[in-house]
Amino acid sequence: MWSFNWTLNKEDKYYYVYATVDAVTGELKSFNKGSPDIDNVQGKQSLYTKEQMKKIAEEYLKKTVPDKFSKTEYQEANLPEDSKMIEMPTYPFRYVEVANGILCPFNTINVNVSPYTGEIVGYSINWTSVKLPSLENYRPCRAHII
């Protein structure tokens, strides 16, 4: 993995971006960015609903990792209602691979969206290259209780 970080102090404001890239494939594995507009939420009202932010996240994933994203299912986070989102600097969206109708929690994509700017401010992907067996000759086990 390669790790990168950039910072900028400008007019007493701090901006940053951190990213990791797979050194072999060049695939972006994660990034996080911040600025006063993103990190300082005190007294701000959310400008985006959860549904709008989810659409932003999904459009991003369709462009950046379309093959992997098409194999995932959205997993709802246990977070406050929209009315309490004003206290959150980012809103997380998590997608988990579904293979043969079964969730594969080892393959996930996470996206964080700012409810104040609508920006993607965080992204991470954990995806293995394990080939899962097919269901062609699968026979379910039947347990008998005596």
C-alpha positions as CSV (number, residue, x, y, z in Angstrom):
1,M,0.0,0.0,0.0
2,W,1.0,3.5,-0.6
3,S,-0.1,6.2,1.8
4,F,-0.4,9.9,0.9
5,N,-1.3,13.0,2.8
6,W,-1.6,16.6,1.8
7,T,-2.3,19.5,4.2
8,L,-2.7,23.2,3.7
9,N,-2.9,26.0,6.2
10,K,-4.4,29.1,4.5
11,E,-5.8,32.2,6.2
12,D,-5.8,30.3,9.6
13,K,-7.8,27.5,8.1
14,Y,-6.7,23.9,7.9
15,Y,-7.4,21.6,4.9
16,Y,-6.3,17.9,4.5
17,V,-6.6,14.9,2.3
18,Y,-5.3,11.4,3.2
19,A,-5.4,8.5,0.8
20,T,-4.2,4.9,0.4
21,V,-3.5,3.2,-3.0
22,D,-2.8,-0.4,-3.7
23,A,0.9,-0.3,-4.8
24,V,0.4,-3.3,-7.2
25,T,-2.9,-2.5,-8.9
26,G,-3.1,1.3,-8.5
27,E,-6.6,0.9,-7.0
28,L,-7.7,3.7,-4.7
29,K,-8.3,1.9,-1.3
30,S,-9.4,4.9,0.8
31,F,-9.4,8.6,1.2
32,N,-10.6,11.2,3.8
33,K,-10.6,14.9,3.4
34,G,-11.5,17.8,5.6
35,S,-11.7,21.5,5.7
36,P,-13.4,24.1,7.9
37,D,-16.6,23.8,5.7
38,I,-16.7,20.0,6.3
39,D,-15.4,19.6,9.9
40,N,-16.9,22.6,11.7
41,V,-20.6,21.8,12.0
42,Q,-21.4,23.9,15.0
43,G,-24.5,26.0,14.3
44,K,-24.9,24.7,10.8
45,Q,-28.1,23.2,9.3
46,S,-27.9,20.1,7.0
47,L,-28.6,21.0,3.4
48,Y,-29.0,17.4,2.2
49,T,-31.4,14.7,3.2
50,K,-30.2,11.1,3.7
51,E,-31.8,10.1,0.4
52,Q,-30.0,12.9,-1.5
53,M,-26.7,11.9,0.1
54,K,-27.2,8.2,-0.6
55,K,-27.8,9.1,-4.3
56,I,-24.5,11.1,-4.3
57,A,-22.7,8.1,-2.7
58,E,-24.2,5.6,-5.2
59,E,-23.4,7.8,-8.2
60,Y,-19.8,8.0,-7.0
61,L,-19.6,4.2,-6.6
62,K,-21.1,3.6,-10.0
63,K,-18.3,5.7,-11.6
64,T,-15.4,4.5,-9.5
65,V,-16.0,0.8,-8.8
66,P,-19.0,-0.2,-11.0
67,D,-18.3,-4.0,-11.1
68,K,-17.9,-4.3,-7.3
69,F,-20.7,-1.9,-6.5
70,S,-23.2,-3.9,-8.7
71,K,-22.6,-6.9,-6.4
72,T,-23.4,-5.1,-3.2
73,E,-26.4,-4.3,-1.0
74,Y,-26.8,-1.2,1.1
75,Q,-26.7,-1.9,4.9
76,E,-28.5,0.7,7.0
77,A,-26.4,2.3,9.7
78,N,-27.8,2.7,13.2
79,L,-27.7,6.5,13.2
80,P,-29.9,9.4,14.4
81,E,-32.9,10.5,12.4
82,D,-32.5,13.3,9.8
83,S,-33.5,15.9,12.4
84,K,-30.4,15.0,14.4
85,M,-28.0,14.9,11.4
86,I,-27.0,18.5,12.1
87,E,-24.7,17.2,14.8
88,M,-22.9,14.9,12.4
89,P,-20.0,16.2,10.2
90,T,-20.5,13.3,7.8
91,Y,-23.1,10.6,7.0
92,P,-21.8,7.1,6.4
93,F,-23.1,4.7,3.8
94,R,-22.0,1.0,3.8
95,Y,-22.4,-1.5,1.0
96,V,-21.7,-5.2,1.5
97,E,-21.2,-7.8,-1.2
98,V,-24.0,-10.3,-1.8
99,A,-22.9,-13.6,-3.5
100,N,-25.4,-16.4,-4.2
101,G,-27.9,-14.5,-1.9
102,I,-25.6,-14.5,1.0
103,L,-24.0,-11.4,2.6
104,C,-20.2,-11.5,2.4
105,P,-19.1,-9.1,5.3
106,F,-15.5,-9.3,4.3
107,N,-16.2,-7.4,1.1
108,T,-17.4,-3.9,1.9
109,I,-17.4,-0.4,0.4
110,N,-17.9,2.7,2.7
111,V,-18.7,6.2,1.6
112,N,-19.0,9.3,3.9
113,V,-21.0,12.3,2.6
114,S,-21.1,15.8,4.1
115,P,-24.7,16.8,4.8
116,Y,-23.5,20.5,4.6
117,T,-21.7,20.4,1.3
118,G,-22.9,17.2,-0.4
119,E,-19.3,16.2,-1.0
120,I,-17.8,12.7,-0.7
121,V,-15.4,13.3,2.2
122,G,-14.5,9.7,2.9
123,Y,-14.2,6.4,1.0
124,S,-12.8,3.0,1.7
125,I,-13.0,-0.4,0.1
126,N,-12.1,-3.8,1.6
127,W,-12.5,-6.4,-1.1
128,T,-10.8,-9.8,-1.3
129,S,-10.2,-11.7,-4.5
130,V,-11.4,-15.0,-3.1
131,K,-13.5,-17.0,-5.6
132,L,-16.6,-18.2,-3.9
133,P,-18.0,-21.7,-4.8
134,S,-21.0,-21.9,-7.0
135,L,-24.4,-23.3,-5.8
136,E,-24.6,-25.7,-8.7
137,N,-24.2,-28.9,-6.6
138,Y,-25.3,-27.4,-3.3
139,R,-27.7,-29.4,-1.2
140,P,-28.9,-27.8,2.0
141,C,-28.4,-29.7,5.3
142,R,-31.4,-30.7,7.2
143,A,-31.1,-30.9,10.9
144,H,-33.3,-33.3,12.8
145,I,-34.3,-32.6,16.4
146,I,-34.8,-35.7,18.5
